[in-house]
Amino acid sequence: MSAARRVATERVTRLAVKSSPYHAAVTLYEAPDTPGPSTTRRRTRVKREDVELNDQEGPGDTLPATRKRKAKAKIVKTATSVATTATKSKSPKKSRAIPQSLDVPHPAPERWKEAYDAIKEMRSRIPAPVDTMGCDQAQWKEQDPKNSRFATLISLMLSSQTKDEVTDAAVAKLRTAVGGSLSVDAIIAADEATISEAISKVGFWRRKTQYIKQAAQRLRDDFDSDVPKTVDELCSLPGVGPKMAFLALQVAWNLNLGIGVDVHVHRITNRLGWHQRPTKNPEETRLNLQSWLPKGLHGEINHLLVGFGQTVCLPVGPKCDSCTLSSAGLCPSAQTKKSTKRGSRDSASTTSPVESDPRPKIEIEIDNV
């Protein structure tokens, strides 16, 4: 071993020896009080961490040397978590610009006007749930204009993944639960348990309870307790997307700024072949439609196609046999029932009892919205 190595080792390992005050047979070894220069990597690393820890601590804060390393890690981790929590609590939902048009407009599909008029004619004869229980009906139970607009927004927020019948009942129950009128102040004053119990029949009611409370708070703080008049501001509210924003503006403010595309509009326009390539989501559908559909029809197409989708062009088992689009050759997705060949008299006479049962048949169809 070299002389320099021996000196370094002695400098690090030299200990003070003294007898134990508690037992004469015990010898204690202690490090000297005056720190010497370090020659090992571990000692150097500890010294650097001590300096970093002192930067985190305030004046007068001291920690034992044996706990500095753990304390430093804990302090840094705590500071990071506090900063993250503060960021989450202070920053509201950022407003993002909603696209309004395509760079290259989508061409108008052939014979679209014939199909549109045929759907209007069928809708005039067939009532649908949206006609009496849609989002535009919630406003008529309110007297104050602000409350009417807010009731429309609440109805739209509850309608996601929920049938109109269930949404209408939930809006009425919520109105009663908060005192007879849907106002921003009434929702803020109500506790979450009251709101949850009132809307428990709608889809995702737990999440919607939080959205409604948070949206009411935003409306009071940032919009004078009223519904905003722009799409971007509406979409900055928790639980509000483009479809709800466009419909809210049409119903609450009579502003025709775009098409509200829900699952019915998305499904039916794709079945009709109104898109060159099938669209993947309602936003693609909206931008395509807005690029060629006359603006005067933007405000009515949602109501028209939603009712058509609820009664005729069902998600599962569409009633193509009773749809005039099928017979007119206006729907490339029309499903025709295959006619079975009539057999001989002998085979016809051997029909099963179920087939010849004169009693009425009951068909149950499930509409997955």
DAFENWO-V582837 format. One record per backbone hydrogen bond with DSSP energy under -1.0 kcal/mol. CO is the residue of the C=O (numbers start at 1). NH is the residue of the N-H. Records with the same first field share a line. If there is no record, write none. Layout:
BEGIN
CO: NH + NH
END
This chain:
BEGIN
2: 6
3: 7
4: 8
5: 9
6: 10
7: 11
8: 12
9: 13
10: 14
16: 30
18: 28
23: 26
26: 20
28: 18
30: 16
40: 44
41: 45
42: 46
43: 47
44: 48
45: 49
46: 50
47: 51
48: 52
49: 53
50: 54
51: 55
52: 56
53: 57
58: 61
64: 67
67: 71
68: 72
69: 73
70: 74
71: 75
72: 76
73: 77
74: 78
75: 79
76: 80
77: 81
78: 82
79: 83
80: 84
81: 85
82: 86
83: 87
84: 88
85: 89
86: 90
87: 91
109: 112
111: 115
112: 116
113: 117
114: 118
115: 119
116: 120
117: 121
118: 122
119: 123
120: 124
122: 125 + 126
128: 131
129: 133
130: 134
134: 137
138: 141
139: 142
144: 148
145: 149
146: 150
147: 151
148: 152
149: 153
150: 154
151: 155
152: 156
153: 157
154: 158
155: 159
159: 162
163: 167
164: 168
165: 169
166: 170
167: 171
168: 172
169: 173
170: 174
171: 175
172: 176
173: 177
174: 178
175: 180
176: 179
181: 183
183: 187
184: 188
185: 189
186: 190
191: 195
192: 196
193: 197
194: 198
195: 199
199: 202
204: 208
205: 209
206: 210
207: 211
208: 212
209: 213
210: 214
211: 215
212: 216
213: 217
214: 218
215: 219
216: 220
217: 221
218: 222
219: 223 + 225
223: 226
230: 234
231: 235
234: 237
237: 240
241: 245
242: 246
243: 247
244: 248
245: 249
246: 250
247: 251
248: 252
249: 255
255: 257
262: 266
263: 267
264: 268
265: 269
266: 270
267: 271
268: 272
269: 274
281: 285
282: 286
283: 287
284: 288
285: 289
286: 290
289: 292 + 293
294: 297
295: 298
297: 301
300: 304
301: 305
302: 306
303: 307
304: 308
305: 309
306: 310
307: 311
308: 312 + 313
312: 314 + 319
318: 320
319: 322
320: 323
324: 328
325: 330
331: 334
344: 348
345: 349
352: 356
END
